[in-house]
Amino acid sequence: MDDGMDSNSEKLYMSEDFIKMMWRRTHFLGDVLKRGYSFIFTDADVMWLRNPFPMLRKNEGIDLQLSTDRFNGNEWSTANPINTGFYMIRSNKKTISLFDAWYARKNNSMRLKEQDVLVNMLHEGVFKKLGLRVRFLDTNNFSGFCQNSKDFKAVRTVHANCCLTINAKVVDLMAVIHDWERFKTNETSTTGWSSHVACQNSWKSSNGHS
């Protein structure tokens, strides 16, 4: 698919090329579903600390298990702020219809990234209309920089979300590795996560982005 985007360089968050890249990804993953493959999708800035599969339901009645920026305590609540950086999806007529409807909004969603469009679809009742069963993942298990896991013994993945640049993500993910190594050295300690300073500062130098 040729959309005039250079795929070899960093795409600054919410830039025109960033938005194009996200829609290109949505189109590709929709095609994967149409070929009959269920899958786990994970962004490149999601660090896997443990095998996530034990915390993902194998129930075939659940169509989509989706990460959140901040978990409200109810895994079935559509009020959870979703994040498409990590999810498990089953290939079926409902999920294929979701991706078709999602991508169909591309040209009428100027300056919105694909995740924002999906949020709008959720709140407009599109998920319910399609009969989708969606489980929203607890940040205690599938955490991120927006909301840290409170339990080192439970955490499975860490997403460098709420962060603007790749360099900042790398710096703060390296800190996550050091925190994890410190915890694994003494699993009875009261280890805490380091502050995500580089990511916090990345917004300050973003010329008004927030």
Summary of the structure (lengths in Angstrom):
residues: 210
radius of gyration: 17.6
end to end distance: 30.7
largest distance: 52.7
contacts: 585
relative contact order: 0.16
helix: 38%
strand: 14%
